[in-house]
Amino acid sequence: MKHESRQDHSSASNLTVAALGVVYGDIGTSPLYAFKQSVEAIGGPSEGNILAVLSLILWSLIMVVTVKYVFVILKANNNGEGGSIALTSIALGLVRSNRERWIFLAMGLLGVAMFYGDSIITPAISVLSAIEGLKIIAPSLDAYVIPVTLVLIAAFFAIQRFGTNAIGRLFGPIMIVWFLTLAALGLGAIVHNPLVLQSINPLYGLGFLAMHPGVGFVTLGAVVLAVTGGEALYADMGHFGIIPIRRTWLWIVLPSLMLNYLGQGSLLLSDPTALENPFYLLAPSWLLAPMVILSTLATIIASQAVISGAFSITNQAVQLGYIPRIKVVHTSAEAMGQVYVNYVNVFLFVCVELLVLSFRSSDALANAYGIAVTGTMALNTAQAYFVMVRKEKWKPIYAVPVFATLLVIDLGFFSANALKFVDGGWFPIAVASFLFFIMIAWNTGRGRLLAARSVRKQPLQEFLDSIQVEGPIRVPGTAIFMVPDVVNVPHSLLYSLRHYRTLHERVILLHVKTEMVPWVKTEDMIEVTHLDNNFHAVVLHYGFFEMPRILRALAYLRVNEFVFKLHDVSFFMGTEHLINKAQTRWDRLADGIFIFLHNNMYRARDYFQLPPEHVVEVGGQIEI
């Protein structure tokens, strides 16, 4: 028992260290720019302004991150998994009408689209703000900030295809050093000017908002930079669990962030000219170069967290059919969640480089930052309320005031950031709107295609009864038809029978079903139903975090259900030539996009990793 206790303690410690590296990279690097931007937004470093900004930042960390995410929304999880896709999956399982289904599907897709916008801005502003420390070391190095940033970003994206296993081992220890450094620098400044501790009183921030609503509202658009990355607590909970995430936040991250922000405020109270870069000027001159290096490492880790999140959320969306199939590469044999998506990597790389070249400073990029994050936070709050009331059975009398308060805070931050739309906030909105439109077009077109297929469908039992009376010629071997369901005859089978006038002696209808849960137990993964005329229906159940393994499932079937050899197996895949017959201009545009995506998506044969020499593709035309 003592050995198990030590082992459990060691495992918990490892998870805590790992959580530091993956979960808190983004919010942990916010002190590089959040306080400076907030003081500039409020009108400059006067004593009242500094204390008001600090009060708003500290209480934003407490209310938005600690109360909302750590203690409330973490409860709304899908078998231990969190994030926009997981939350949407839970909500869709609780809806009671088609209208509710479309509302929550749209909210989920919009949340995903906004997450991509955040995944573009975070690497740009984080790395750029770290490299800007070169100007503090020597103003003559200013000309090298953009080139060094571009090179670092290019190298960073280039190594993504190798996976995060090796670099991941370094994340936790580096972030421990980072947070300890934040705390130490902040504490050193607070000792010299403890007046700053008065800002812990929330009345400083609330009073300023009440007395100066206009300026205060603008200031909220910068204060929100201090909580960006807080949503990662929820998105990454499946990797580490609720306890390590809560423990790490409460005992390490939150105290370190609060001390550093208070330290920056203390520095400005003593020396208002330090507003040039209060984060780096907290450090003594001999520590500047090491701080630039440490900050660069920390921002790379922060960027890795959101990029890995983009890969993961893409994989989940593909599994659930929310976006077209694209190639997803698993980079770890031990961790199913570690994936690489080349299309996403290239898309993010191009956008990040263009952002750096266009905005050229972290101050300018701060105007583009915040809208996507606060939009995602507000959507999470609305969906979490629905889940907590219907699934967790929270009484509305308690749930309404709690979530209404949280939603008011989220919408306040979102509205304040909307003021920066013209100055750069348009960028994440443009990215999110484009991706949201594409995903809506895909899901709408997919629905039309399924409806068109259903018109021509033939019930499987009816077909089996007919071939029992007039049976076609049966040839040796096993035919496996990949099907969307196991109650109707696949069109690929009908096309094949019409042209070849034969059937294999054994026919397996194989349906891969992605469940609204992240993982499926091994014993629940394969469901076999034996039908008449040597037909068999096989349903493979996978979670949205899992990758279908068809050949592994066949190995199970060979041992437990059938006797066949792989070289005697033929996989039949349906291929369709889609014809756009929509009447309205919107439907023609949406269906045109869907048809383009459908024709160019990752082929099912490759997606399911089937041997090409055993695949037969048959099909015809279908109008949508």
Secondary structure, 3 states (H helix, E strand, C coil): CHHHHHHHHHHHHHHHHHHHHHCCHHHHCHHHCHHHHHHHHHCCCCHHHHHHHHHHHHHHHHHHHHHHHHHHHHHCCECCECCHHHHHHHHHCCCCCHHHHHHHHHHHHHHHHHHHHHHHHHHHHHHHHHHCHHHHHCHHHHHHHHHHHHHHHHHHHHHHHHCCHHHHHHHHHHHHHHHHHHHHHHHHHHHHCHHHHHHHCHHHHHHHHHHCHHHHHHHHHHHHHHCCCCCHHHHCHHHHCHHHHHHHHHHHHHHHHHHHHHHHHHHHHHCHHHHHCHHHHCCCHHHHHHHHHHHHHHHHHHHHHHHHHHHHHHHHHHHCCCCCCCCCEECCCCCCCCEECHHHHHHHHHHHHHHHHHHCCHHHHHCCCCHHHHHHHHHHHHHHHHHHHHCCCCCHHHHHHHHHHHHHHHHHHHHHHHCCHHHHHHHHHHHHHHHHHHHHHHHHHHHHHHHHHHHCCCEHHHHHHHHHHCCCEEEEEEEEEECCCCCECCHHHHHHHHHHCEEEEEEEEEEEEECCCCCCCHHHCEEEEECHHHEEEEEEEECCCCCCCHHHHHHHHHHHCCCCCHHHEEEEEEEEEEECCCCCHHHHHHHHHHHHHHHHCCCHHHHCCCCHHHEEEEEEEEEC
